[in-house]
Amino acid sequence: MTEARAFWTVAPGVGEIRSATLREACAGEVLVQALHSGISRGTESLVFRGGVPQSQWQAMRCPFQEGDFPGPVKYGYASVGRVVSGPPHLLGRRVFCLHPHQDHYIVPEDAVTLVPDAVPDARAVLTANMETALNGLWDAAPRLGDRIAVIGAGVVGGLVAALAARVPGATVELIDTNPARAALAARLGCRFATPDEATPEADLVIHASGHPDGLGTALRIAGFEATVLEMSWYGDRAVAVPLGEAFHARRLNLRSSQVGSVATAQRARWSYARRLGLALTLLADPVFDHFLTGDSPFGDLPRTLSRLAEAPGDALCHVIHYN
């Protein structure tokens, strides 16, 4: 038997570490010892604050979640660990799992994905965010030479911009209200602009700021018959979409993207496992270390998440380490 500790949101704005005894792993299962996990700040802050609307409680459940919204609930989906019990081909290997913050856990062996040797433990916690960015770019369908605007230089927006900048001939402008994000944009091979400075007539605009004002900017700078892809999720907040002015005259295409379904154009051939494997492979590039902006021990997670939910500052991905 193994003693495990997990992070729970017990009430809006209140978290704690709880202990439980794990049963023995059965055939076809693995016991994973966590090395690192990542805080998906936007979604996890909403969960921590109790901001998931009741209509979305079922849709927002994550794999291996325990409890229900608004709490007590065990939530999270960015765990990197080492298999300490399981089939020989996985024993001792590093794996990624869509599992909440927990120091030991048992899951089916097909729920873990091997971390490539070229991807360090801490960087691998970005896998779920990279999968979201990858799926968003599939939905956006950029073309060679496009002028692409990405609004919101958080983790998902930054990852989208980094991938878009690899499209041959594309010009990518990363837009954020925080001028300090200019350094990140430069490292990713993108231009940077504040919303007031954003270049108009974009061929493609991807919105990932999580703020309604960012969507207004997206509609303002999109060119004639351009696509505006909405990747932000607002939880229980009402959002006013500015569909007046030139929205109709410019025949803009406003569409959504969500990682829960593989992008339509890929769905016939791509499984979730194949998509996750590609996300991990893409993380071999050291440039993505720039998204890791802080770390702290697992035991401090209740205080850490409370701080990030209330005043995130310049934080991007915060990494939790397990001793």
N, C-alpha and C positions, 0 to 999 in steps of 0.2 A: 504494500500500500504506500502511496505517495501523498505527502501533505502539499497542498497547493494554496497559493495566495492570489487573489484576483481583486481588481479594482471595480467597485460598484458605485453608480450614482444612486444614492438612497432617497434623495428628494431634490427638487430643483436647486442647483447651486451648492449641493452638499455631496461629497464623495468620501468613501472609506475603503480600506483594504480589508477584505474578508478572507478567512481561511476555510478550507474544505478538504476532505480526504478523498483522494481519487481511488477508484477501483483499479484492478489490474487490467492492462490492455489485452484485448481479445485478438484472435487471428484477424488479419486485415486491418488492424489499427496500429497507430504509433503513439508512443509517449514522447512528447517534445519538451525539452528544457529551454525556456526562452533565453535569448541573448540580448535582444533589443526589441522594442516596439516603438511605433511612431504615433504621435497625436495628429490625427486629421482635424486640424483646428476648426475649420468652418463647421463641418457636420457635428463633430464631437462637442463643440461649444454649444451648439443648438440643443443637443441631447442633454448636456450638463445643465443648461438653463431651463430645461423643461419646455423647449420651444417647438417640439414636434407636434403638429396638429393631429387631433384624434383621427381625422380622415386618412392620415398617412401612417398610422401606427403599424399596420401590417406591412405596407410597402417598404417601410424604413427598417424593418428587422434585418439584422446582419447575421451572417453565418455564426452559429454557436453562441448567439445571444441567449442570455438567461434573464428572466424577469420581463416586465412590460413597461412601456412608457406611461407616465413620465418617470416612474421609478417605484421601487428599487429595480435597477436594470444594469446588467453587465454588458458593456458595449465597446466596440472597437474592431478594427480590421486590418492591422498592420503589424504582424508579429513575425519576427525572425528568430529561429531557434535551431537547436541541434537534436536530432533523433537519438534518444538514449535507450529506447526499446522498440523493436519492430522487426520487419523482414531484413535479411542480411544486406540487400542492395541499398537500404536506406540508413542502416545503423551507422551512427557517427557522422552522418551527412548534415550539412546546413540546409535548412528549408525555410520557405516563406509560407505563411498560413493566414487566411482571413479570420483571425481569432481575436477576441478582446484581450485587454491587458491582463496577463496571468503568467506566473512564473513557471508552472508545469501544466500541461494539458494533454488529453487523449483525444485524438480525432481519427477518422478513417484515413488510410494511407493515401487515397486519391484526393484528399483535401490539402495535401502539402505539395509544394513545387520546389524542386531542387534549385538552390541559388548557384548560379555559375561561379566558377573560381575567380573570374575577373571582377566580381561585384563584392565589395566589402560588406560586412555585417550591417553597419549603420546605414549605409547607402541603400541597402535592400529594403529598408522600411518604407521607402518611397514607392514601392511596387504598386500598391493600390491606387495611389495618386497618378502614377504613370499610366496605369491601365485606363483610368478615367480620361486622361489627356489624350491617349492614343485613340480611344473610342470617339472622343469629341472631334478629333481631327479627321477620322473616317467620316463622321457625320457632316463635317464642314466641306470635305472634298476640295481642298485647295488645288489650284492648277499652276502649271509652270509659269513663272513670271508674275504671279498675282501680287498686288499690294494688299498685305494682310495686316489688320489691326487686331491686337489682343488687348482687351481692357481688363485690368486686374492683375497685378504682378504678385499674387500669392503663389502658393505651391502649384495648384492646378493651372492657373493662367501662365505662370512662368514655364512650366513643363510644355504646355501647348505651344508657347512662343518658341521654345528651344527646338521642338520637333518641326514646326512650320519653317523655321529659319534654314532647315536642311533641304527644303524643296528647291530644286534648281531654279535660279532666276528670281525667286521670291524676295520681296522686301517686307520685313516684319517690323512693325512698330509696337512696342510694349507700352501701354498707357496706364498710369497709376497716379493717384493723388499725392503719393509720397515721393518727393524728388530723390530720396536716398536709394530708390529702386533703380536709378539710372546705372549704377555700378553693376547690378545683376544683369540688366539688359545688355550691357556691353559684353559681359562675359559669355552671354548666350548667343552673341552675334546679331543682336537686334538694335534698332534705334530705340530711343526712349522719348516719351512726351507726357506732360501733364494733360488732363482733359481739355484745358483751354488751348493748349498748343497742338492738339491732335490733328494730324493731316487729313483733310477731307477726301472724298471720292475713293474710298477704299473698295477694292473688289470683294473682299470678304472681311467681316468683322466677327470676332469671337468674344463674347462677354462672359467673364468669370470673376467679376469683382465682388459679387454677393450683395451689391447695393443698387437700389433702383436708379440712382442717378447715373450709374455706369451704363445701364440699358438706354437711358436717354442719350448719352454720348454716342453709344453704338448706332442708334438710329440717325443721329445727326450727321455722322461722318461717313455713312454708307453711301456708295455711289449708285447710279441708276441700275435697277434690277439686281443689286447686290444681295448676298445672303447675310443675315445677322443670326448667328447661332448663339442661343442662350444656354449657358452651362451653369449659371448660378441657381441655387436652391434657397428659397426665402423662408422655409419653415411655415410658421403661422402668421407671417407678416403680409399685409395687403400691399400690392404693388400697383401703382398707377403707371400705365404704359402710354407714352406720348405718341399716339397714333394720328394726331392732327398734322398740321403744317404740310410738309412735302412727302409724308409717308406713302400715300397712295399715288401721287404724281410720279414718284420715283420707283413705284412698283417693287417695293422692298419685300424680300422673302424672310419672314421671321419664323425660326423653327427652334425646337428644343433638342437637347441631347442629355441622355442619362445613362450611366454605366450599367444599370440593371439589365439592359438588353444590348446584345451585340448590334453594332450599327447595321442598318438595313442592307447596305451594299455588300457586307461581308458575311451576313448571318447564315447563308446557305452552306458556307464552307468553314467558318471559324467557330470553334467551340469556346466556352469560357476558359478552358484549360490552355488552349492554344494561344488565346489572347493574353492571358496572364504570363505565359512563358515568354512571349515576345516582349512584354513590358519589362520583365527581369533582364532580358538580353540587352535591351536598350540602355539599361542602367550601368553598363560596363564603362561608359564615358565618365571620366573623373569630373567633368564640368558640373555634374549634378550634385557634387559635394557642396556647392554653393547654396543649396536649398536647406542644408542642415545647419541651423542657426543656434542651437542650444541643446543641452542634455542635462539629465538629472536622474537620480536613483529611483527605482520603482517605489520605494517606501515613501517618497515625497510626492507621489502622483496626486493625491487629493489636493494638496496645496498648489502644485504646479498647474493643474487644470483649472482650478479656481482663478489663479492669476492670469492665465492665458485667456480665459473666457471674459474676464473683466477688463483687462488692459494688455492686449497682446503686443503692443509696441511694434518693433520691426521683426518680430518672430516669423519665421516661415515654418519649417518642420522641426518640431521639438522631439528629440530622441530620448526614450526611456531606456536605461540600462539595468540589467538584472545581475546581481552578484550571487 
